[in-house]
Amino acid sequence: MLKSLEIKDYALIDHINIEFEKGLNIITGETGAGKSILIDAMGLLLGERASTEVVRKGTQKSFVEGIFDVENNNKVKTLLEENEIEFQPELIIRREITLKGTNRCFVNDSPVPLALVKELGDLLVDLHGQHEHQSLLRTETHITFLDEFSNNKKLIEDYKNVFKKLRTKQNELYQLKAKEQSLKEKKEIYSFQLKEIDNVNPLPDEDELIINELNILENSEKLMELTDDVYNKLYDGENSVIDLLGEVKHKLNQLAGIDKSFLESEGECDSALSIIKELSNSFRNYKARLDINPKEIEEKRERIGAINLLKKKYGGSIKKIIEHREKIGKELDLAENFSSSIGNIENEINRLRILAGEAAEKLSSTRKKQALKVEAEVKNVLEQLGIVNAIFKVKIDQVEADLDDGDYVLVRNKKYLFTENGIDTIEFYISTNAGEDVKPLIKVASGGEVSRIMLSLKTILAKSDKLPLLIFDEIDTGVSGRIAKKVGVALKDLASFHQIIAITHLPQIAAMADHHYAVEKRQVDNRAISFIRKLEVNEKINEIAKLLSGENISTASIESAKQLLNER
């Protein structure tokens, strides 16, 4: 439930902080006093878009903050945990709007995106705006009302999962057929590129290997000269290292014969001789492998030239060349096998059409059963609201697809048109007078009747819905005084399931309040400012009397107000 609502520098509001209670919270006030501003501000806490126009003149920033009791709300807890926000028994949602156009949102003092605020709002509040009852006059909303009542969430999810897969495959087929035409135009170019790359057939990192080999081949004469010189100095020339070490070895042998301490040095000299011999052999072998071959050099130059040309054309590296070759190879394979690929996708589409049809049929079957309950319960509530001879019908139809229509699902081998909501088209029909046939709601209901039908639907939905707060902005639109008390009783009954906040002009509804708030507009420093305050018992009497007779409260209106309060 909503515990408190704080608003600062918003439209006509300077600063208010309202505490709400369980049960039926009624807000009254003169037209233009600012009642609907409260609802608009509440809408910000539910994730509605904000405008800089709401920032009060002379200020830089507006803010709206709501504190909700969510101690037992597991859905809110799960959503907060998913977004790494600490769960607390009290949930604080805050919106800030500045003249610069910045719009900041906070949940429990953590900055969050607007989308999360909207998700939380959907779990906390059902706001029935002043003109929302007009949504009943749009037939596309009727299916939503029925599904909400039927609690069809699981069946809808099952259907939509298949629906999305079907749409994905249909898009794949569309794109594949479009690609078929495109590839026909590119096939000659791709074939040329494939042949050009395959003629060279570069291997991974081959360019680096060839460059290294060329560097050796092009410098083979110098390599031969240098290795020969090193070999001679180490082993084969006059005064070579191996000869000098031999002399040293001979002298160390003589020294060791006299002093055994030279034995270690003699051993180290032996090791040095072995190393020099091994090193000399490696230079001799390297020199023997050198081969000055102009033909091989030319071949490698031509090879690296061909690879560099491909690199320049296809991405700058052998890796990019190979990736391009794989890509166009697949495209050409596809071009050769379009019929097979298209056939495979069409088979999958047909399979999904059957699955979607099965899911849609289950959903439709549930809707038909639940429609009977909706009809009975709406009729029952309408009778309580003064439409005693009402007949309410939920008409559910399906449309078979034409033979030439390829966009369909299959239900028991029959083709049906479908949408993301299934195969059903749903429309509410009503008769409000005895003996009359039912007709489409959008054509026959008056404003007052539409308001009561909306309240009926909200009533039957609320008993199965777990939203903690319902807000009604002037649900009494078009309702006469004779019916007003019955509407008030319906709201009072609804308040036993949920916290209700309702704005009304009718004294019969206001008298039903568990908690009554009055909105007033005053002049402060030559500026209009809206205030709201919770009324005590005597103030309730005066406020209801004011609704009965206007600003000039009479003794009769006072007595009538007392009577309405006693009858609640």
Beta strands, then each sheet from edge to edge (+ up, - down):
strand 1: 2-10
strand 2: 13-19
strand 3: 24-29
strand 4: 61-69
strand 5: 90-98
strand 6: 103-107
strand 7: 110-112
strand 8: 125-128
strand 9: 391-398
strand 10: 409-411
strand 11: 414-416
strand 12: 424-431
strand 13: 439-440
strand 14: 469-473
strand 15: 499-503
strand 16: 515-524
strand 17: 527-534
sheet 1: 2+ 1- 4+ 5- 6+ 7-
sheet 2: 8+ 14+ 15+ 3+ 16+ 17-
sheet 3: 9+ 12- 13+
sheet 4: 10+ 11-
end
